Amino acid sequence: VTRERARLKEDAVPSVFPFTSTTSKRRQLVTRIPSQPSICDYQGVQHEIIVESSNDETENLEIELTPDELVSNESVQCTLLGRFSIENIRTDPKAINYYTGFSNYDHFQFFFYCLGPAASDLKNQPTIISPLDQLFLTVIKLRQAKEDYELSLMFEISESTVSKIIVMWINFMYFQLKELDIWPSREIIDKNMPEDFQKKFPTTRVILDATEIPIQKPSDVNAQSITWSSYKHRNTLKTMIGCTPRGAVSFISESFGGSASNRQIIECSNIIKPESNMFLPKDSIMADRGIMVQDLFAPMDVYVNTPTMLKGKSQLEPKDVVRDRRIASKRIHVERVIGLSKTYKILSHPLPSSKCVLGSRIVFVCFSLSNFRKPIVDGYA
């Protein structure tokens, strides 16, 4: 059974708009649905059933929300999604590795316990999220270089609280990790030295190289001059990094302005101080050509292996070429270690001026975290 479809009158004028306060009575909603198959369908005849809904049902289906109600509903939706937490992804190793660099939840928790019992009882520690999630937030900042505002949305806390947590935990991790003696003894070096390295450079104690991290241009003119790097052509912080032949980070200097030379950084570090007892006689250091510090280590009877300089020659002797190639093949380990540490993207993105005060400690923490990950140098390298 069908009836004539309702049509708009020719003299009708639209009167319902989103900005009008009064609305006319809603027209009845007419829905057409196909009927159950019948003999008519098989004969190529189609028919429809008209279903009319009441005004109450129509009003329940069509709900108009004010802007204030929309904002309220959005906040409810965010709340329903839940606060971001390490517990939410504890069974997802891929997500944990993405956000923290650790292989799984147990690995991350192991690092938390390595920081000692003080990690759960820091002074002026915010109570709105757990200590484990505070560490999680800080490592996300280091790993993904997220803005404080984005982290505040993820963890449902204020932006100022995020900044406070990051500063507190970076300082805490710096002082706790500083207590670890990452400089191994000669016996440990020999025990873990790769086989090929042992054959070619058996006395090597550390491989040194400098690295730079970008920072935002300081507003102070003197700071701009101090941090300007002629090598990177931008403002940077420069740090000297040392690793063992097996690829463990064993030395992290303080960070200096990008204008500092490699020699100046080593002269200001503890590595050349005799009272530090970091080297034994006949030990050797492997370094790049730009680190010319043989005279600084000579009093300790420590040799510095660097590629041969031409010194006015047109070309190197064949034996020098072979030696330089061997040094280059082993010195690449420190560059790989630096590359692994720079997977913490805060070291690759320009460091904000507000965080430059913590620049040296951020570098130290990121490179120290690399020692909690699997070694990247094979035992036969």
C-alpha positions in Angstrom: 0.0 0.0 0.0 1.5 3.4 -0.9 0.4 7.0 -0.6 1.4 10.2 -2.2 4.7 11.5 -1.0 4.6 14.8 0.9 5.8 17.8 -1.2 7.0 21.3 -0.2 4.4 24.0 -1.0 5.4 26.5 -3.6 4.9 29.5 -1.3 6.8 27.9 1.7 9.6 30.0 3.3 12.5 28.4 5.3 12.4 29.5 8.9 14.6 27.0 10.8 18.2 28.0 11.1 21.0 27.1 13.5 21.0 30.7 14.9 17.3 30.9 15.6 16.1 30.4 19.2 12.7 29.0 18.3 12.1 26.1 16.1 8.9 25.0 14.5 7.3 21.8 15.2 9.2 18.9 13.6 7.7 17.1 10.8 7.0 13.5 11.1 10.0 11.3 10.0 9.0 9.0 7.3 11.2 6.0 6.7 10.8 3.6 3.9 12.0 0.1 4.3 11.7 -2.9 2.0 9.0 -5.4 2.9 9.5 -9.1 3.3 9.9 -10.9 0.0 6.6 -11.9 -1.6 5.2 -13.3 -4.7 5.2 -9.7 -6.2 9.0 -9.5 -5.9 9.4 -12.5 -8.1 7.2 -10.9 -10.7 9.4 -7.9 -10.9 7.0 -5.8 -8.8 8.4 -3.9 -5.8 6.3 -2.4 -3.0 7.1 -0.5 0.2 5.7 -0.1 3.6 5.4 3.4 5.2 6.6 3.6 8.8 5.8 6.7 10.7 7.6 7.7 13.9 6.2 9.8 16.6 7.4 13.3 17.5 9.0 12.0 20.7 11.0 9.4 19.0 12.2 11.9 16.4 13.4 14.3 19.0 15.3 11.5 20.8 17.1 10.7 17.5 18.0 14.3 16.6 19.7 16.1 19.5 21.2 19.5 19.0 24.1 20.3 21.3 25.3 23.8 22.3 29.0 24.6 22.0 29.4 24.4 25.8 27.9 20.9 25.7 30.2 19.9 22.9 33.3 21.0 24.9 32.0 19.1 27.9 31.5 16.0 25.8 35.1 16.2 24.4 36.5 16.3 27.9 34.4 13.3 28.9 35.7 11.5 25.8 39.4 12.3 26.8 38.7 11.0 30.3 37.2 7.8 29.0 40.4 7.1 27.0 42.3 7.0 30.3 45.5 8.5 31.5 48.6 7.3 29.7 50.7 4.9 31.9 53.4 2.3 31.6 50.9 -0.2 32.9 48.7 0.3 29.8 51.4 -1.0 27.5 53.2 -3.5 29.9 52.3 -6.4 27.6 53.4 -4.6 24.4 57.2 -4.7 24.1 57.2 -2.9 20.8 55.4 0.1 22.3 57.7 0.1 25.3 60.7 0.1 23.0 59.3 2.9 21.0 58.7 5.2 24.0 61.6 4.2 26.2 64.3 2.3 24.3 64.0 -0.6 26.7 63.1 -4.0 25.3 60.1 -4.8 27.5 58.3 -3.9 30.7 60.7 -6.0 32.9 63.7 -4.3 31.4 62.2 -0.9 32.1 61.3 -1.9 35.7 64.9 -3.2 36.2 66.3 0.2 35.4 63.8 1.8 37.8 65.0 -0.5 40.6 68.7 0.2 39.7 68.0 3.9 40.7 67.6 2.7 44.2 64.8 3.1 46.8 65.1 6.9 46.8 63.3 6.8 43.4 60.0 6.1 45.2 60.5 8.8 47.8 61.9 11.9 46.1 61.5 15.3 47.9 58.6 17.4 46.6 57.6 14.6 44.3 54.1 15.0 42.7 51.6 12.5 43.9 49.2 12.8 41.0 51.0 10.0 39.1 53.2 7.1 40.4 57.0 7.3 40.5 57.2 4.6 37.8 55.0 6.7 35.5 57.1 9.8 36.3 60.2 8.0 35.1 58.2 6.8 32.1 57.2 10.4 31.3 60.8 11.6 31.6 62.2 8.8 29.4 59.5 9.6 26.8 60.8 13.2 26.8 64.3 11.9 26.2 63.4 9.2 23.7 60.8 11.1 21.5 61.6 14.7 22.3 57.9 15.5 22.9 56.7 18.9 23.9 55.7 19.4 27.5 52.2 20.4 26.4 51.8 17.1 24.6 53.0 15.1 27.6 50.5 17.1 29.8 47.7 15.9 27.5 48.9 12.3 27.6 49.3 12.1 31.3 46.4 14.5 32.2 48.5 16.8 34.3 49.4 20.4 34.0 52.3 21.6 31.8 54.1 23.1 34.8 53.9 19.7 36.5 55.4 18.0 33.5 58.3 20.4 33.5 58.8 19.9 37.2 58.9 16.1 36.9 61.3 16.2 34.0 63.8 18.5 35.7 63.6 16.6 39.0 64.1 13.1 37.4 66.9 14.2 35.1 68.8 15.6 38.1 68.0 12.5 40.1 69.1 10.1 37.3 72.3 12.1 36.7 73.4 11.9 40.3 72.4 8.2 40.7 74.1 7.1 37.4 77.1 9.2 38.3 77.7 6.9 41.2 78.2 3.9 38.8 81.8 3.2 37.9 81.5 2.8 34.1 85.3 2.8 33.6 86.2 -0.9 33.4 89.5 -2.4 34.6 92.2 -3.8 32.3 91.1 -7.3 33.1 87.5 -6.7 32.2 88.6 -5.0 28.9 90.7 -8.0 28.0 88.0 -10.5 28.9 85.4 -8.9 26.7 87.5 -7.6 23.9 86.4 -8.9 20.4 88.8 -11.4 18.9 89.9 -9.4 15.8 90.4 -6.3 18.0 92.5 -8.4 20.3 94.8 -9.4 17.5 95.3 -6.0 16.0 95.1 -3.5 18.9 95.4 -5.6 22.1 96.4 -2.6 24.4 93.4 -0.4 23.5 91.7 0.8 26.7 89.2 3.3 25.2 88.1 4.7 21.8 87.5 8.5 22.0 85.4 10.7 19.8 83.6 14.0 20.1 79.9 14.6 19.4 77.7 17.7 19.2 74.0 18.2 20.0 72.1 21.2 18.5 70.6 23.9 20.8 68.4 26.8 20.1 70.2 30.1 19.4 70.8 31.8 22.7 69.6 35.4 23.1 72.9 36.5 24.8 75.6 37.5 22.3 78.4 36.0 24.4 76.5 32.7 24.7 76.0 32.7 20.9 79.8 33.0 20.4 80.7 30.3 22.9 78.2 27.7 21.5 78.8 28.4 17.8 80.3 25.4 16.1 82.3 26.1 12.9 82.0 22.3 12.1 78.2 22.1 12.4 77.6 25.8 11.4 75.1 26.2 14.2 74.9 26.6 18.0 75.7 23.3 19.8 76.9 21.6 22.9 80.1 19.5 22.5 81.0 16.4 24.5 83.8 13.8 24.4 82.6 10.2 24.5 84.7 7.1 25.1 83.7 3.5 24.7 85.4 0.1 25.2 86.4 -2.1 22.3 83.2 -4.1 23.0 81.0 -1.0 22.6 80.1 -0.1 26.3 80.2 3.7 27.1 83.0 4.1 29.5 83.7 7.8 29.5 81.4 10.9 29.2 82.9 14.3 29.7 81.1 17.4 30.7 79.5 19.3 27.9 81.0 22.5 26.5 80.1 25.2 24.0 80.4 24.1 20.4 83.4 26.5 19.9 85.5 24.4 22.3 88.3 22.2 20.7 88.7 18.5 21.4 92.0 19.2 23.2 90.4 21.8 25.5 87.6 19.3 26.5 90.2 16.5 27.3 92.4 19.0 29.3 89.3 19.9 31.4 88.3 16.2 32.1 89.5 13.7 34.6 90.9 11.3 32.0 94.3 12.9 31.9 94.7 13.5 35.7 97.3 11.1 37.1 95.5 10.8 40.4 92.4 9.3 38.7 94.4 6.2 37.9 92.3 5.5 34.8 95.2 4.1 32.7 98.1 1.7 33.2 101.5 2.0 31.6 101.6 0.7 28.0 97.8 1.3 27.6 96.7 2.8 24.3 93.8 5.1 23.2 92.2 5.0 19.8 91.0 8.4 18.4 90.2 10.3 15.3 92.8 12.4 13.4 91.3 15.6 14.9 92.1 14.5 18.5 95.8 15.3 18.7 96.6 14.8 22.4 99.6 12.5 22.4 101.7 14.9 24.4 99.0 15.0 27.2 99.1 11.2 27.7 102.8 10.7 27.2 103.7 11.4 30.8 101.4 8.4 31.8 103.1 6.2 29.2 99.9 5.9 27.2 100.0 5.8 23.4 97.3 7.5 21.2 96.5 5.6 18.0 95.3 8.1 15.4 95.4 8.0 11.6 98.7 9.1 10.1 99.2 12.7 9.1 100.7 13.6 5.7 103.0 16.2 7.1 104.0 17.6 3.7 104.1 14.3 1.9 102.1 13.8 -1.3 100.9 10.4 -0.2 101.2 7.9 2.6 103.5 4.9 2.7 101.7 1.5 2.0 102.2 0.3 5.5 100.7 3.5 6.9 97.7 3.1 4.6 97.1 -0.4 5.9 97.4 0.8 9.5 95.0 3.7 9.0 92.4 1.4 7.5 92.7 -1.0 10.5 92.3 2.0 12.9 89.3 3.2 10.9 87.6 -0.2 10.9 87.8 -0.3 14.8 87.3 3.3 15.5 83.9 3.1 13.9 82.6 1.4 17.0 82.5 4.6 19.0 80.5 6.3 16.1 78.0 3.4 16.3 77.7 3.9 20.0 77.1 7.6 19.6 74.5 6.8 16.9 72.7 4.4 19.3 72.6 7.0 22.0 71.2 9.6 19.6 68.1 7.4 19.1 67.1 9.5 22.2 65.8 12.2 19.9 66.3 15.0 22.4 70.0 14.8 21.4 69.0 15.3 17.7 66.4 18.1 18.1 67.5 21.6 19.0 67.5 21.8 22.8 65.2 24.6 24.0 66.8 27.4 25.9 64.9 26.5 29.0 66.6 23.1 29.0 70.1 24.2 28.1 71.0 24.5 31.8 70.5 20.8 32.0 72.2 20.1 28.7 75.3 18.4 30.1 73.2 16.2 32.4 70.8 15.3 29.6 73.7 14.1 27.5 75.1 12.1 30.4 71.8 10.4 31.1 71.1 9.5 27.5 74.6 8.0 27.0 74.4 6.2 30.3 71.0 4.7 29.3 72.8 3.1 26.3 74.7 0.8 28.8 71.4 -0.7 29.8 70.8 -1.9 26.2 72.2 -4.8 24.3 75.8 -4.3 23.0 76.0 -3.4 19.3 79.6 -4.7 18.8 79.9 -8.4 18.0 82.3 -10.6 19.9 84.3 -11.3 16.8 84.5 -7.7 15.5 
